[in-house]
Amino acid sequence: MIPDNSNTHSADKNGGNSGLFSRFLSTVEWLGNLLPHPVTLFALLSVFIVLLSGVLGYFDIAVADPRPEGAKGREADGMIEVISLMSAEGLQRIVTGLVTNFTGFAPLGTVLVALLGVSVAEHSGLLSAAMRALVVNASKRAVTFAIVFAGIISNTASELGYVVLIPLAAMIFHSLGRHPLAGLAAAFAGVSAGYSANLLLGTVDPLLSGITEAAAHMIDPDYTVGPEVNWYFMFVSTFVVATMGALVTEKVVEPRLGKFDEADATDDLAVQSMHKPTALEKKGLVWAGVSFLVVCGILALTVVPESGILRHPETGAVPGSPFLKGIVAFIFVTFAVPGFVYGKITGTMKNDKDVINAMAKSMGAMGLYITLVFFAAQFVAFFKWTNLGTVLAVKGAALLQAVGLDGPSVFILFILMCGVVNLSLGSASAQWAVTAPIFVPMLMLIGYSPEVIQAAYRIGDSVTNVIAPMMSYFGLILAMAAKYKKDLGMGTLIAMMLPYSMVFIVGWTILFYIWVFLLGMPVGPGAATYYQP
């Protein structure tokens, strides 16, 4: 039976939820709760792939290989057959590949290495001070944009945005005589609905690119997808999404909330206050900024000159160069060095032991992620070994072409589909690990590059985060919002955030079409728009 939470989501004079909308949200929550834990889900999917391969292999299911003759990985008979893992050879491959599937899973090492650098900047206090300086020092007119913008760039270390910026934004709005829930909503929209946009590369970029590359190998075993492949589009998206978020806050959300009633707040509201960066923190920010510029200058010397040692050794170009292939190492350096400099100035980090402890603390918090990766790696490997992903991609591509959906319009359905799936499977990596092996090969076969496919996925994956009850931080945000409205229910929070999802998915999709198909701009350095075997 679907639970009825309509009593906790009743309408109010400031634009609360209708009974129908509340029932819809309850249904979404109920359906989402039917899904097992992501770790369990990947374990079950791995078992399902083994069983399915055995059934389809028994019936000799096969499709014609669309790749040209002589292409790497193409069989001599031009057919792609489903390979059964329910056999002696299949069992041997599963047993011998269990460890290497895990250790060779592309996102694992890249995410952990990038996180080592980010952890230094986070635990030294650099990221927190930088966000507070950006938001608190903004003028009243610019504060809304600044909060959404700060939320977006905080995605480099997303936990910091959720834990620090969102409650801080509510305090800032309250201090300015504005409704604190509007500030909370603006920050939540930036951190969560604008998740994929950023000025800098973060830990999510190598994570997604590794999954995309593994999926692309089903069609082209030599295809590489670097962490930087969506950077141009995500950089531009930062300003567009921040503008949309500010407009939604001021034109829709804040007017609907009305004037804040202090009586609605909890008793501890009065003791809350903003914490502006101190003089010492400002000094630390200045020297951290100087060190960041020095590091960037040194890196520029390796890639900007035509004779740069990190350019491509054969072509001398930046695309495909050691610089881009090793971008994770530079993410590590550009966060770790300024982070330590800031910590040294402010006293939060005095020696190498403090740096090591910061790294170790972040690694200690990655236990669940590492567990998830183990099972996700098995699923991806099994899917690839059995050829199920390739067979499904060929069939799907043929269907899209048959119904005339092989043009750019296919991305509208793809983005919408990703947004809907995200309502029940909140983890970006978990969702992409499941869907990439299907949709990357499928869309590659109708002519689109993995880089463009991944950029489109990131739009759908981001925009519905703020209305997804299964999103890991949703309960935390609900608790924060309840400080300002005692009887606030989940439906009220979702109704408040729904305008952001609606505007973001339309506006961001339009930006994607303009950028990719009208202007013909690449989504990232060296990223192609169309795939050519």
Sequence and secondary structure as in RCSB ss.txt:
>XXXX:A:sequence
MIPDNSNTHSADKNGGNSGLFSRFLSTVEWLGNLLPHPVTLFALLSVFIVLLSGVLGYFDIAVADPRPEGAKGRE
ADGMIEVISLMSAEGLQRIVTGLVTNFTGFAPLGTVLVALLGVSVAEHSGLLSAAMRALVVNASKRAVTFAIVFA
GIISNTASELGYVVLIPLAAMIFHSLGRHPLAGLAAAFAGVSAGYSANLLLGTVDPLLSGITEAAAHMIDPDYTV
GPEVNWYFMFVSTFVVATMGALVTEKVVEPRLGKFDEADATDDLAVQSMHKPTALEKKGLVWAGVSFLVVCGILA
LTVVPESGILRHPETGAVPGSPFLKGIVAFIFVTFAVPGFVYGKITGTMKNDKDVINAMAKSMGAMGLYITLVFF
AAQFVAFFKWTNLGTVLAVKGAALLQAVGLDGPSVFILFILMCGVVNLSLGSASAQWAVTAPIFVPMLMLIGYSP
EVIQAAYRIGDSVTNVIAPMMSYFGLILAMAAKYKKDLGMGTLIAMMLPYSMVFIVGWTILFYIWVFLLGMPVGP
GAATYYQP
>XXXX:A:secstr
     GGGS   TTT   HHHHHHHHHHHHHHHHS  HHHHHHHHHHHHHHHHHHHHHTT EEE  S TT TT  
TTSEEE   SSSHHHHHHHHHHHHHHHHT HHHHHHHHHHHHHHHHHHTTHHHHHHHHHHHTS TTTHHHHHHHH
HHHGGGGHHHIIIIIHHHHHHHHHHTTS HHHHHHHHHIIIIITTT  SS  THHHHHHHHHHHHHTTT TT   
 TTTTHHHHHHHHHHHHHHHHHHIIIIIHHHH S  GGGS GGGGG       HHHHHHHHHHHHHHHHHHHHHH
HHHSSTT TTS TTT  STT HHHHTHHHHHHHHHHHHHHHHHHHHTS  SHHHHHHHHHHHHHTTHHHHHHHHH
HHHHHHHHHHHTHHHHHHHHHHHHHHHTT  STTHHHHHHHHHHHHHTT   HHHHHHHHHHHHHHHHHHTTB H
HHHHHHHHHHHHHTGGG TTSTTHHHHHHHHHTT TT  HHHHHHHHHHHHHHHHHHHHHHHHIIIIIS   SST
T  SB   
